[in-house]
Amino acid sequence: MTDHEKYMKEAIKQAKKAEALMEVPIGCVIVYGGKIIARGYNRRNTDKNTLSHAELNAIRKASKKLGDWRLEGCTLYVTLEPCQMCAGAIVQARVTNVVIGSMNPKAGCAGSVLNLLEMDGFNHKVHVERDVLQEECSSMLSEFFRKLRQQKSNKKSHLQPKSE
């Protein structure tokens, strides 16, 4: 198992914490000097806060741990390609490397819809590696949304008046 796979498995553990709260299962860890210094998972519904994405939760903790808003020398592992908000925060935090599990063709901003992490013109570019444990990260999300659709379908069928 590579280091990238080892740390992505830790991000997957965080995603499972989100899933246990009925949140979209997205998890993140930040590594500095070969050690995990911060963990985060999606908590938007739980916290009733648009900003409570896995990456932002982890960035906040890493900054506190290092005593600096600059996360130079850090590698951020995330199970799903960051959105525009998180990609912007990653650039602003000066994160050195980002490792992504699964790409997000509808909302990803590390190469799918946009590529804010490697964009010319910003004062910082992030080195990005994609598709680490892609199948595991992708299937976790697919299964979550499949179950969610099934639950909604079951609720609708229970609300339908029964014909006699």
C-alpha positions as CSV (number, residue, x, y, z in Angstrom):
1,M,0.0,0.0,0.0
2,T,1.4,3.4,-1.0
3,D,1.4,6.4,1.4
4,H,-1.3,8.0,-0.8
5,E,-3.5,4.9,-0.4
6,K,-2.9,4.8,3.3
7,Y,-3.9,8.4,3.9
8,M,-6.9,8.1,1.5
9,K,-8.1,5.2,3.6
10,E,-8.0,7.6,6.5
11,A,-10.1,10.2,4.5
12,I,-12.6,7.4,3.7
13,K,-12.9,6.7,7.5
14,Q,-13.9,10.4,7.8
15,A,-16.4,10.1,5.0
16,K,-18.0,7.2,6.9
17,K,-18.5,9.5,9.9
18,A,-20.4,11.9,7.6
19,E,-22.5,9.0,6.3
20,A,-23.4,7.9,9.8
21,L,-24.9,11.4,10.2
22,M,-26.8,11.0,6.9
23,E,-24.5,13.5,5.4
24,V,-23.0,13.1,1.9
25,P,-20.0,10.9,2.6
26,I,-17.0,13.1,1.9
27,G,-13.9,12.9,4.1
28,C,-10.6,14.7,4.3
29,V,-7.2,14.4,6.1
30,I,-4.3,16.8,6.0
31,V,-0.7,15.4,6.4
32,Y,2.4,17.3,7.4
33,G,5.8,15.8,8.0
34,G,4.4,12.3,7.5
35,K,1.7,12.7,10.2
36,I,-2.0,13.4,10.0
37,I,-2.5,16.8,11.6
38,A,-6.2,17.4,10.8
39,R,-9.3,15.5,9.9
40,G,-12.6,16.6,8.6
41,Y,-15.9,15.4,7.1
42,N,-19.0,16.8,5.6
43,R,-21.3,18.3,8.2
44,R,-23.4,20.8,6.2
45,N,-26.8,19.5,7.3
46,T,-25.7,18.7,10.9
47,D,-24.2,22.1,11.4
48,K,-26.8,23.9,9.2
49,N,-23.8,25.6,7.7
50,T,-23.0,25.9,4.0
51,L,-19.3,26.2,4.9
52,S,-19.1,22.9,6.8
53,H,-17.4,20.9,4.0
54,A,-14.8,18.2,4.8
55,E,-11.9,20.3,3.4
56,L,-12.8,23.5,5.2
57,N,-13.3,21.7,8.5
58,A,-9.9,20.0,8.1
59,I,-8.1,23.3,6.9
60,R,-9.5,25.1,10.0
61,K,-8.0,22.3,12.3
62,A,-4.7,22.2,10.5
63,S,-4.2,25.9,10.7
64,K,-4.9,25.8,14.4
65,K,-2.5,22.9,14.9
66,L,0.3,24.6,12.9
67,G,-0.5,28.1,14.3
68,D,-0.5,29.6,10.8
69,W,-3.1,30.1,8.0
70,R,-0.4,29.0,5.5
71,L,-0.4,25.2,5.1
72,E,2.8,25.1,3.0
73,G,4.3,21.6,3.0
74,C,0.9,20.0,3.7
75,T,-0.9,17.4,1.6
76,L,-4.7,17.3,1.7
77,Y,-6.4,14.0,0.9
78,V,-10.1,14.2,0.0
79,T,-12.5,11.5,-1.2
80,L,-14.3,13.7,-3.7
81,E,-12.9,16.5,-6.0
82,P,-13.2,19.8,-4.2
83,C,-16.0,22.3,-5.1
84,Q,-15.2,25.9,-6.1
85,M,-15.4,27.1,-2.5
86,C,-13.0,24.4,-1.2
87,A,-10.6,24.7,-4.1
88,G,-10.4,28.4,-3.5
89,A,-9.7,27.8,0.2
90,I,-7.0,25.3,-0.6
91,V,-5.3,27.8,-2.9
92,Q,-5.7,30.6,-0.3
93,A,-4.2,28.3,2.4
94,R,-1.2,27.6,0.2
95,V,-1.7,23.8,0.5
96,T,1.2,22.2,-1.4
97,N,-0.4,18.9,-2.6
98,V,-3.9,17.6,-3.0
99,V,-4.7,14.0,-3.5
100,I,-8.3,13.2,-4.8
101,G,-10.1,10.0,-4.6
102,S,-13.0,10.5,-7.0
103,M,-13.6,13.2,-9.5
104,N,-16.9,15.2,-9.6
105,P,-17.9,15.9,-13.2
106,K,-20.9,18.1,-12.2
107,A,-19.2,20.4,-9.6
108,G,-15.5,19.6,-9.3
109,C,-13.0,22.4,-9.5
110,A,-9.7,20.5,-9.7
111,G,-10.1,19.6,-13.3
112,S,-13.7,18.6,-14.0
113,V,-15.7,21.8,-14.4
114,L,-12.8,24.2,-13.6
115,N,-9.3,23.7,-12.4
116,L,-8.8,26.3,-9.7
117,L,-6.0,24.4,-8.1
118,E,-3.6,24.5,-11.0
119,M,-4.8,27.7,-12.7
120,D,-2.2,30.1,-14.1
121,G,-2.6,33.6,-12.8
122,F,-3.1,32.8,-9.1
123,N,-0.1,33.4,-6.8
124,H,-0.1,29.8,-5.8
125,K,-0.5,26.5,-7.7
126,V,-1.3,23.2,-6.0
127,H,0.2,19.9,-7.2
128,V,-2.7,17.5,-7.8
129,E,-2.9,13.7,-8.0
130,R,-6.2,12.2,-9.0
131,D,-8.0,8.8,-8.8
132,V,-6.3,7.4,-5.7
133,L,-8.6,4.6,-4.5
134,Q,-11.1,5.9,-7.0
135,E,-13.3,2.9,-7.1
136,E,-13.7,2.8,-3.3
137,C,-14.4,6.5,-3.0
138,S,-16.8,6.5,-6.0
139,S,-18.8,3.5,-4.9
140,M,-19.3,4.9,-1.4
141,L,-20.9,8.0,-2.9
142,S,-23.0,6.0,-5.4
143,E,-24.3,3.7,-2.8
144,F,-25.2,6.6,-0.5
145,F,-27.2,8.3,-3.2
146,R,-28.8,5.0,-4.2
147,K,-30.0,4.4,-0.7
148,L,-31.2,8.0,-0.5
149,R,-33.3,7.7,-3.6
150,Q,-34.7,4.4,-2.3
151,Q,-35.7,6.0,1.0
152,K,-37.5,8.9,-0.9
153,S,-39.2,6.4,-3.1
154,N,-40.4,4.4,-0.1
155,K,-41.7,7.5,1.6
156,K,-43.7,8.5,-1.5
157,S,-45.2,5.0,-1.9
158,H,-46.3,5.1,1.8
159,L,-48.0,8.5,1.2
160,Q,-50.0,7.4,-1.9
161,P,-53.6,6.6,-1.1
162,K,-54.3,2.9,-1.5
163,S,-56.9,2.0,-4.1
164,E,-59.6,-0.4,-3.0
